[in-house]
Amino acid sequence: MATVLMCRRLPRLSRVAAFSTTAKRKAEHGSSKSEKEKQDKPGAAKTGTESGATIQLLKPRDYRVLYNPAAYAKGRAGSQQHVDRDSSQALGGTSTDPGTTQAPQTFPTASSQALSPVRNALPKPKSSRLLERTVLATLYKENAEEENQERHNSKEDPRTFQKGRPEYRSLTCDSAEPAETLPAEEGDSILQSVARCEGSPGILTDYFLKLSRLPAERRAALLSDPRFSALCHRAVTAIRLFSTPDLIHILKACVPLAVPASHPLLHACEAEFCRRAWDMDLEQLLLVADCWRCLERSVPSYLGILFSFANLHWRDLTLPQFVQLLYIIGEGRRSPADLVQKVESTILKHLDAFTLEELGAICLGLFKSLSGISDHVMRRIADRVSLQMEDMSTYALVNVLKMLRYTRMDHLPLMRELGKVIPARIPATNIQGIMHITLTYSSLHFFDEDVLAAVATSLPSKVSYCRSKDAAKFLWSFGCLDYEPPNEEEFYSSLIKQLHTKLHEFSKFPEHLLTALLGLAFVKRFPEELIDFALREEFVQKTRGSKYELNKDLFTLGKSVEIECPSYRGSCLPPQLCQEFTEMASSFAEREIYVRPEILEATSLLESMLGGPEYVKNHMILPHTRSSDLEVRLATDGRPIPFNFKDPVAAKKLKGMEVSLTDDLMSQLIQGRAHNHSPTEVGNEGRIPGQERGDAAGTPCLGGALPAGAKSQVEPKPGHWQPREVRLALQVSNRNHFCYGSRRLLGLHCLKRRQLQLLGYMVVEIPYWEWFPLLKRTRSEKLSYLHYKVFCPALLTRA
């Protein structure tokens, strides 16, 4: 018996050392939750994972964002930066198949100057016999995984809802095996008689129906039979002689016969049905549309006629016809604009009568067709689902979550109920369903450790069934929520290995690789070889030709590697490209960020307090993070240092601009648009970085404000870091920087604070829950608050 030696190469990964805070913080806050929270949720610490190859990472210098989730008020959870790259529109609408026949691309051998190598956790065999046993065990495990592939990787049937009512039988084409099959000999008899028959429409229809009832293996051979081709030719020639019911029977027969979508018979049938459509009834039109779907033939002209017909006869639609129409709309990836209002009113009309599977089908149809839906209608759907979630199939529930994500709907009762129901279902859910569940949490910025831990525990055993898109969304979701699960090494190493396996797909889908690498960067993981691949000139060119806006992602990744991976020697973004991206980010900031009232007010007050515009600068210290900083510099004795000798962008662009802080504006800033959740309504208490030093205004502080117009004795040259100076980066945050209903920073903003500290800045938080209420208070109260933030004794002591 020959011995087979199998060798698997593990990717190299750098776990970046972040700026260290204090050893005490590391000891007290080394995990994502406190000990008290672990006691409250003991199940979260169980990994339940199988042993396997893992990637060991270098221990980073500790940086942990502490959080204290209270509740921020209602708002559209999620930033638009990655709006549905996930739902095929961003973080997508239509699912694209990432498969490609391109040969896998290999990585070059890493240089000796590359990032620190990882260790293979698999023990090396000490004898050939042990090696043989190891290889055989690996083969056995792979065979077992192949047997489970259908369960983990199967796609759910989007037509399941049609089994809930008998009325669907007249609207749909049943592609299942015929109840009574004919013997194969009868098929030969039919084909032999084709040449002798006169070809009357009734006889031809009967032939097609009988042939569709042959055994599956005999039907598969028909397409290559010249006699069957002759029968199809006869039907095409006589196409206008068939009655409409007979023509529908022929089209239905083509489904079990597996006639190719490009077959001339189907082309003739499509043209004829388009010609007759206005003389057919809605039931027939929907049945024909369902046949086209089963045959996987794109028929935009026919669908356009169907939608126009339905629009004229909308009042006659029955409930099953309406649901079937939305299914057809979704599968056709078309959203008729003139039907939107009618669709919403019909959903509300029948909301209580829909089965739960029908609700899932409706949401899937709206999601696939990128149909807009009002907040009111989506909230009504979510209200019902949250009350009956346990009775709903996981597939239908996932479809509702897709639409919830697409409409950016923050429905707290549904998300809370989901957190109770879904963790137990995760192990039995296929990989695409788990991905959409996870993506819903990250897109809505909703943090639920029980759900994420269940996903992380279940994923490694199913990871080989991930498409490149799935792996990317998992990494993005966990990174976006800044969550590292109990089995983080196994979780991340399995997904990174899957990225290597799917490397050949990224030339066609570059957005997925960037999504994955950003998710990893948020949690301080930088796989060197994948980054080198993503920053190569040829890959960068592919990103620029993508239908998605990938410049921001590419810029964030490139600059993050530059700051956090000083030993990296792979490909980098060219300086001219970085300059181009910086200018784009600055232009956006001038229009959208610097003009926000909370930032304008803080800038103006700091200028008055410190002695003029040269003591504070409103800009982006890190343009690749796309959020503003108020930079202030202090000497070690607490005196402000002037450094902004050119007019700041904000001052130059916005000089004389006044912002009226109306009650309506303040309500939107503090509470969001529609809901007034209590500040403690949504669990978890904690603090963001820097709050451990205390927040109470009025505490004695070092230093003080200079009179307006006064100058410090030291006037350093712009851009030079002076000895013994303290650079402060004040963060005027808003609700969208945090997880929903909490004070837990999102991954991008954790990354920003980490990198500011690596560059020597001291991050000073001006959180929205403190600053926004102060905007309506007196000027002296606001100045007192900012004075404490800038001149806090702990800052200078730590400096």
N, C-alpha and C positions, 0 to 999 in steps of 0.2 A: 504493500500500500504506500503510495507516494505521499510525502508530507508537503502540505501547501503552506507557504509562509505568507502571511498577510501583513502588510505594513501600512499604517495610517498616519498621515502627517497631521499634527495638530498645529493650528495657526498660532503665531506669536502675538502676544498681547501685552500692552503696557498699562498697568494700573497706575495712573499718575499720582505723584505725591502732591497733595494740596497744601496750601498754607496752613501751618499749624496754629491752633488757638492755644488752649491750655491743657495740661495733662488732666486737670480736674474735669474739664468738660468731656474729654475722651472717656474718662472712667464713668462719668455720670450719664452720658448721653451717647454711648457707642452704638446703640441700635436705633431703628426708626421710631420706636415707641418706648415709653418709660416702663419701668418694672411694674408700676401700678396697672398700666394698660395691658401688659402681658398677663397679669393675674386676672384681669377682667375678661380677657379673650385667650384662654389657655390653648385653644385649638390652633391659634395662628402660628404657634411656634413649631407645630409638627410639620415636618417636610414630607414624609411618606414617599421619599424618592428611592429609586433603585441605585445601587452602586454602579459606577461607570467611569469612563475617562473624563476627567475634569481638568480645567486649566487653572493652575495656581497663579495668583497675582501677587505682585510686590505689595507690601504693606504701605499704604499711602500715609503721608503726613496728614494728621486728622483735620478734617473740616466737616462739620456737621451743621446743617441748618436746623436749628431748634424751632419747634412750632407749637402753637397753642390753640388749636382750632376752636374759635368761637363761631359765630355765624355772620357771614356778610349777607347783606340783604340781596334780594332778587336781582338778577341780571342775566344777560345772555352769557352763560358760562362758556368761556373759550375765546381765544383770540382768533382773528381772521387770518393769521399768518399761515396756518396750515389748513384752511377751511377745506375740509374733505379732499385732501390728497388721499385720505382713506377711502372715501366713498367714490373713488374714481373721479373725483373732482379735486382732489387734493389730498390732508390728512386725510369718495366717489360716487358717481352715479352708476355707470355701467361697469361691470367687472370685465377686465381684459385678461385674457389668458397669457400668463407670462412665459409660457413654454416657447422654446425656440430650438432650432436644429443646429445652432452654432456650436462649434467645438469649444469645450471648456478652455479657458485661458489660464495659463500657469503663472505663478509668481517667480520672480528671480530670487536667487539665493540671497539671503539677508547679509548685509555687511557686518563687520565686527563692530562698527560704530552704531549699529541699530539699537533700538530700545531693548531694555533688559529682557532676556529670554524667559519663557515660561517653563515650568516643569511639568513633565508628563506624570500624571498621578497613577498611571498603570504600572504595576511592578514588573521589572524585567525578569523573565523566566530564568531559572538557574540551571536548567537542563533541557535537552532536546525533547525529552518526554513531557516535561511541563509545558514547553512551547507548543507541542502538538495538542495537548489537552486544551491549552488556551485557545488555539486556533479553532479546534472543533467546537468548543463552547461558544466562540464568537459566531461561527457558522450556524450553530443551532439557534442562537438568539436571533440572528437575522432571518432565519426561516420562520421562526415564531412571529417576528414582526411582520413578515409578508402576509401571514395568515390573518393578522389583525388589521391589515391595511384597509380592507373594505369598510370595517367598522369605524376606523378613525378618519378615513379620508373620503368617505362617500359623500356625495352631495345630496341634500334633501330634495324631495320632489316638490316643486312649487305648485303642483296641481292637487295636493292633498285636500285642499278645501273643497274640491269638487265632489268628494265622497260624502259630504255632509248633508246633501239634499238630493232627492231623486230628480229634481228639475234640471240639474246639470247634464243629465244623460242626453237630452235633446240639444244641448249647446256645445257638447264636447265630443272629440274623437277619441274613442277608447283604443289605445295602442297596445293593450294587453293581448295575450295569446287568445285566439278565438275559442269559444266554448266547445265547439265541435269541429275538429279538424277533418279534412278530407284525405283519403289515401293518396299517396304519391302517384299511383297509376292513373287516377282520374285527372290529375294535372297534365300528364302526357297526352291523354285523350283529348283534353280541351285544346292543347297547343296544336295537335295534329289536325283538328277540325277548323283551325283558323283559316287555313288556305282555302277550304271548301265552302265556308259560310259566305253569305252575301254581305255580311257586315251591317245588319240592321242595328240601330242603337240599343234596343232592348237586349239582343243577344250579346252584344259587346259588353254591356253593363253586367250581364249575368256571368260572363267569362271572368271579368275582373274580380267580382265578388267571390267566385269559387276559388280562383287562384289565391286570393288573400287568406283562404282558410286552409291552405296546404301546410304541412309541417315546416317548421322554421328552416331546417337544413335544405329542404326542397325550394322554399321561397328564395333563399340566398342564391341559388343557382340560376334563377329565372333571368336575372339581368344580363347574363352573358349568353342567353339562349336566343338565337335568331328568330325563332317563332314568337317569342314574347315581344321582341322588337317590332315584328310585323303586326302584332295585335295593337301595340301602342300607336303605330303608324296609322292603322285603320281608325283608331279613336280620334287621332288628330285630324284626319281628313274629314271625319263626320262630326266634328266638335259642335257645330251649330245645330245639328239635328237632335242632339240629346235634350230631353226635358231637364229642367233645373234639378228635380230630385235625382234623376239618373246621373247627372253630371256630379252632384254631390257624392253619390255612392261611389263613383269612380275615384274621386279625390280621396275619399275615406279609405278605399281599398289600397291606394298607393302608400298609405302609412305602414301597414304590416308588410307590404311588399318592399319597403325600404327603397323606394324609387329616389334616385339622387336629386338634390335640389335643382340641379342644372339640366335635368332631363327635358327634352322637347315637349313631352306630354304635359308636364307641369307648366311650361311656358304657355302652351296653348290654353290650358285650363285657366291660368291667371288672366289672360287677355279676355277670355269669354266671360268669366265672373265679373270682371270690371265692366264689361259691356252690359251685363244683365243686372247689376247690383241694385239699381233703383226699382227694379220690378220684383225684387226678393223681399222677404220680411226679415225683421231684426233677428229672429231665431236662426234663420238660414245664414245670414251674414256672419253671425258670431260663430256658428258651426264651421263655416268655411275658413274663417280666420284662425280657429283653433287647429284645423287641419294644416294650414300653412305653418303654424308654429311647430306642430309635431314633425313636419317634413323639413323644418329648419330652413325654409326658403324666405328670403326677405321680399316683402311685397308692399313697398311704401305707397304705391298708387292705390292698391286695394284698401289699405288701412285708411288712407285719406278719405275715400268714399264712405267707408264704414263710419268714421267719426262724424262726417257731415250728416249722414243718415241718422245716426243716434242723436245728434244735436237737434234735428227737426222733429224727432219722435221721442224726445226725452221723457215726456210725461207718461209714455206708455211702457217705460222700462220697469220690469219687475226686479225684485231684489236680486235673484240669481243672475239675471241679465246684466245688472249694474256691476256686480262683483266680477263677472266674467269679462265685461268690457274693460274694467280697470286692470285685470290680469293681462289682457291683450295689449293695452296701452303700455304697460310695463315691459312686456316681452318685446314690443316693437321699439322700445327706447324713444318713443315720441310723446310729447306732451302738447295736445291741442289747446292752445291758449283760450279759445272761446268756450271750453268746457269747464274751466277751473271753478267758476262760481257755482255752476250746476252740480259739479262733483261734491263740493263742500256742503251744499244744502241737502243733497241726497244722503251723504254720510250722516249728517245730523238727524235727518228724518228717520233713518233706519238703524240708528246707532244701537239701540237696545235689542233689535231683532237680529243683528248679525251674530253668527257664531264666532267664537274666539279665533278659529282658523280663518274665517272670512276676514276678520279684522287684520290678521297677519297678512293675508293676501292683498288687501287694500293698501296697507302700508308699503308692502314690497312693490306693488305696481306704481305707487306714487314715487317711491325712492328710485326705482330703475329709470323712470321717465323724467327724473329731475323736476317733478311737478311741485310748484309751490303750494303751500297749504297754510292757512292762517293759524296764529297762535291759539285762537279760541277752539278751532276744530281739533288741533293736535292735543290740546289740553283735555278736551272732552274724551278723546280716545284713550289718553293716558289715565284719566280718572277711572274709566271702566276696567282697563287692564290691571291697574293697581289693586282693584277689589277682587279680581278673579284670576290672579296670576298663577296660583297653584293648579288651576284646572286647564291652563294653557300649555300647549306643546312648546318645547324649547325652540323649535324652528319658527313657529308663529311669533313667539316672544322676541326672538332675535330680529325678525322683520320689523316689529314695532320699534325696537331700539334703533334700527337703522334710520327710520324716519324721525325719531326723537333727536338723533344726532344731527340729521340733515337740517332740521328746523331750529337747532340750538335751543331746544326747550329744556328748561330747568324745572323738572317736576319732582319735587322732593318726596311725596308719598310713593311714587312709582320706584324711585331709586332706593328708598329704604326697604320697600317690599322685595325688590330685586336682590338686595343684599342678604335677605333671609332665605330666598328661594333658590337662587342660582348656584351658590357654592356646592351644594350637594349634587347638582346636575352636571357640573363641569366634567367629571371623569367620563361620563357617557356621551358627551357632546363632541361632534367632529371638529376638526381643527379650524375650519373656516368660521363655524359658529362661535368658538371660543375667541377667535380673533375679533369678531364684530362686538362681542360683549366687552372685551378689554378696551377696544377702541372707543366704545361709547363712554366708558368712564374717563378716558383721557381727553376725549373731545369736549366733554362737558366739564372737565376739570374736577371731577367728583372722585374723592379718595375714599376707598373702602378696603381696608387691609384684608378682611376675610375673603373677599372676592379675589383680590390680587394674589393672595397667598395660595388659594385653591388653583388658580390658573398656573402659577409658578410650579406647584407640586405636580400638576398633571402634564405639563407641557413637555418635559424632557423625553418621556416615553413616546410621544407622538411627533416629535420635532421633525422626523424624516419626511413627514407628510406635509410640511409647510411649503407653500410656494414662496418665492422670493418676496412677494408682497406681504404674505402673512408674517414671515420672520421680521420684516421691517416694521410692521405695525406693532408687533409685540414689543420690540425694543423701543420704539418711539413712545408707546403708551407707558411703559414702566419708567422710562427716562423722564417723560413729561411730568409724571406725578412724583418724581424723585423717590421712587420706592425700590429698595433692594430687598428681595424676599429672603426668608430664612435659608433657602437652598440656593443662594445667589450664585455661587461658583458653578454649580451644575447647570443652573438655569441659563446663565450667560454663556458659558462655554459651549453648551449644546446649540444655542442659536448662532453663535459666531461660526461654529463649524458648518452649520447649515448655510450660512452666507457664502462660505467658501465653496460648498457644493453647488450652489446656484449662481456662481460667479458669471457664468456665460450668459445668464439672463439679463444682467445689468447693462449690457451694451444696448439692449432693446428698451429696458426700463430703468434708466439711470436714476430716476427719482426714488426708487426703492432703496438703492444703496445709500444715498444721502440721508434718507429718512432714518435708516438703521444706524448709520454712523453718528448722527446727531443724538439719537436716543442713547447711544453708548457714551457719547461725550458728556451728556448731562450728568451721568453717574460716574464720571472720571475713568472711563474705559476707552482706550485708544488702540485698537488692533492695527499694528503698524503696516502689515502687508495690504490690508484692505484700504487703509488711508492712502498708502502710496498709489494704489490702483485708482482711487477716486480723484486724486489730485494730478494725475498724469494729463498731459496736454490733450491727448486724444479723447480721454473720458470727459474732460472739461468741455471740449467742443460738442460732444454728444448732449451734455446737459443744456448747452445754449440753444440746441436745436429741438429741445423737448417742448411739448405743448404746455408744460407747467412752468411756472416762474421759479427757477431753481437757483437764481443768483444769490439770494439771501442765505439759503442753506449752504451753498458752496463757500460763501464768505465766512459764515459762522464757523464752519468746520475748519477751514484753512487757518484762520486766526487763532482758534482755540488750540490747535495743534502747536502753533508757533509759541503760544504763551505757556501751555501746560506740558509740552514735551520737548524740553531743551536738548535732549540727546537724539531727537529724531533726525534722520539723514535722508529721508525719502523725498518724493516729489513734493513740491510746494506750488502755491499759486504765484504766478508772475506778479511783480510789483505793480505793473501798469493795470492789471486786472483788479488788484486790491484797491488801487486808487479810484478806478471806475466804480467799484462797489461802494467805496466810502462816500464818494460824491452822491451816489444814488441814495444812500442811507441818510446823508445830511440833508439832502433836498426834501426827503420825506419827513424828516424830523422838524424842519422849519415849518412845514405845512400842517403837520398833525400832532406833534408832540410838544414842542416848545410853547405852543399857544394855549395849552390847557390851563384853565384858570387856577388850579391848585399849584401848578408850577410857577406861573407868572407871579402869584401872590407871594410865594416863598422867596423867589428871586428878588422881588422888589424890597421885601422886608429885610432880607440879608444884606442887600446893598446899603440900606439905611442904617442897619445895626453895625456893620463892619467899617463903614466909612466911605463907601462909593462903589461904583461898578468894577473898579480894578481889583476888588477883594473877593469877588465871586464870579464864577463863570458857569453859565447854563449851556452845557454842551454834552456830547456823547464821548466819554472817555474811551469807551469800547464800542465803536460804531457797529461792529458785527452783532452786538446784542440788541440793538435797535430800541434802546430806552435811554432817557436823559439822566444826567448827573448834575448836581450842583456842587462844583468843586470849590473848596475853601482851603487855604494854606495858613498854618499857624506856626509860629516859633515855639520852642519848647517852654518858654515862659508864658505862653498863652496869647501873645500879641499876633494879630492878623498880619499876614505878609501880602503886599500887593503883587500881583503877577499878571493880571489880565489888562495889559496896557492898550490893547486894541479893543474897540467897542465889541462887547459880546454879541453874538448873532441875534439873540433874543432882544437885547436892548436896541440894536440897530434896526431890526425889522419891525419891532413892536412899540417903538417909542411913542408915547402918548396914547397908546391903546388902553381903554378902560374896559373892565369886565364887570358887569352888574351881577352880583351874587343874589339872584332872586330866590324865593322859596322853592320854586319849581326846579331850578338848577341844583340847589342844595339837596333837594329830595332825590334827584337822580344820582348825584355824586355819592350820597351816603347810603341810600336805600335801594337804588336800582329803579327800574321802570314801573314795575307793577306790584311787587310784593313787599311786605314789611315784616320779614321774619325777625324774630327776636335775636339779639346778638348772641344768645346762648342756646338757640334752638337746635343747631346742628352740632353734635358732639365735639369731643376732643379739645382740650386746653393746652396751650403751649406758647412759646415765644419765638420770634424771628431773631436772626443774629444781631447782637449788640444790645438786646433788651435786658440782658442779665445785669447791666450796669445801672438800671433803674430809669424810670421815666417821669417821675413826679416833678413837675415844673416848680421852680422856687428853691430847689436845693442849691446851697452855696456852690459857686463855680469859680475856677481860676480864670484869669484874664478878664477882658471886658470889651465892650464896643468902643470904637474910636469915634470922636465927633465927626459929623458929616464933613467930608472934604479933607480931613486930616490924613497925613501920610505916615506910614511906618518909616523908621530910620533906615530900614533895609529895603532896597528896591532891586530885586534880582532880575537878571535878564530873562525874558520870556522863554519858557521851555526848558530851563535848567533847574535841576533838583538841588536845592540849597542844603548844606550840611545842617543836621539837627532841625530839619523842618518836618512838620506833620501835615500830610496831605489828606484831607477829608473828602470823601465822595458821599454826599448826602443823597439818599434815595427817597424821592417823593413817590411813593407807590400808590397803586390803585387796586381795586378788587380783582382785576384780571391778571394780576401778578401772583395770585394765590389760588389754591384749590377752593372749590366751591364751599361756602359756608365755613371756612376755616382760616387759620393764619399760617398755613403750611405753604411755603413758597413752591412755585412750579419749577421744573427742572432748568429751564432757560435762565430764570432769575437766580437760581442757586449757582449756576455756572458763572453768571456775571459777577456775583459777589465773590466767588472763589477766585476768579481771575483778577479782580480789582485788588484783592489782598495779596495775590502773588506778585503784582506789580508795585506793591508797597503802600497802597492806599488803605486808609482806615474807613470802613464802611459805617455810615451813620444812617440809621433807619428813621424815616419820617413816615410812619405807616398811615394808611388812609383812615383807619378807625380812630386815630388820634388827631390827625391834621384836618380832615374834612369837617368835623364838628366845630373846630376852632375857626374855620373860615367865616363863620357868622358871629364870632365873638369880637371883643374890642381889639384894637390894634396893640395895646399894651400886653394883653394876654398872649397874642400871637408872638410878639417880640420876646416875651419872657420864655415861651416854649422853645423858640429857635435859639435863644441865648443859651439855654441849658444844653440843648443838643450839640451846639458847636463847642461850648467851653466846659463840657462835662469833665470833672477831674479825672475820671477813669481813662479818658482818651489820652491825656498827656502822660499819665502814669504808665500806661501800656506802651506809649511811644518811646 
